[in-house]
Amino acid sequence: MTNSDAHPLVARLDALVSQAASAVAAAVDLDSLHAVEIELTGKRSVLVEAKKQLGGFDPDERREVGQRVNVVRSAVAELVESRRAELAAMERRRQLDADRLDLTEREPVRAGHLHLVTQARDHLEDVFVGMGFTVAEGPEVETDFYNFEALNLPASHPARGMWDTFYVELGEPGTVLLRTHTSPVQIRVMEATEPPIYSIMPGRVYRRDTADATHTPVFHQIEGLVIDKGISFADLAGTLDAFTRAYFGRQVQSRLRPSYFPFTEPSAEYDISCVFCGGAGCRSCGGTGWLELGGCGMVHPNVFAAVGYDPEVWTGFAFGFGIDRMTAQRSGVDDLRDLFTNDVRFLEQF
Ligand code: PHE
């Protein structure tokens, strides 16, 4: 664009563009680019100097030089901006590289293993699957209907107090909750399938308990449900006894004691002979010779009504017990909280 009759300032301005291109390209980081930018466009730059002189020029000169100042200024600004974007991207990449963990330096890599409770749950599932059961799961956030209502626990039923419930702030107050037991999965399985049913339902459950050596507000249960024609209480006792021997060993016995649950009738507590003293009585079983595992009973007709099964045709039983307490006992863990505080020194022992 240089032209011999042009004003000498125009030549200097044109030269500035190529100087700017190499100076900007030579800036290696945002700070040095900033310094270059000041040199090119700051108070002592040719651009500002040319602008100052405009006032003393005649109109033609002023137009020529003035236009050139504008063209050069935006050319320089464009160079600086595109280099700035480039440098910012480079800096970001450098930052990311610096933040990346070099895992190859950590040696030797230690392999973890399944949590004690997961191991127990897997083992329980294996034993029941071996007995012909299928495994079903359900949501941990439940509605009042599945957790209580359909299980023959209508609103204000006094037995609701057996389960201290965490409610979720969703919908109408008191309608959405963290399931207090795995029994709502019974209802879901019955709704989804026609009998016969031979299913177990393991999972996490929640109760408003203060954590201590024998309670945690989150724990695990495994539920069992059998529905078929002609199922009797003897089938329930026989199934639990077969399970007890398969899981705990031939020498361990089971017994049922009368109890109460709204969703079963009759209901029973399921105990096993103490795995530590063989039934003689020791500290672990409080001298009774028995360990309490959970509850069971024959499915209540009102539960069948809630899912639309004909109680004249189908009968069945259900049982449910806690996995954590049983596992802790078996492994000699005397404080349930240790299962969930995730101290690797504790967990790696099992
Ligand atoms: N859901 C009961 C509880 O958590 C246990 C249970 C399950 C009892 C099935 C009977 C039948 O206490």
Residues whose N, C-alpha, C, O or C-beta is under 5 A from the ligand:
A	BS01	LIG	T180 H181 S183 F261 T264 G295 C296 G297 A318 F319 G320
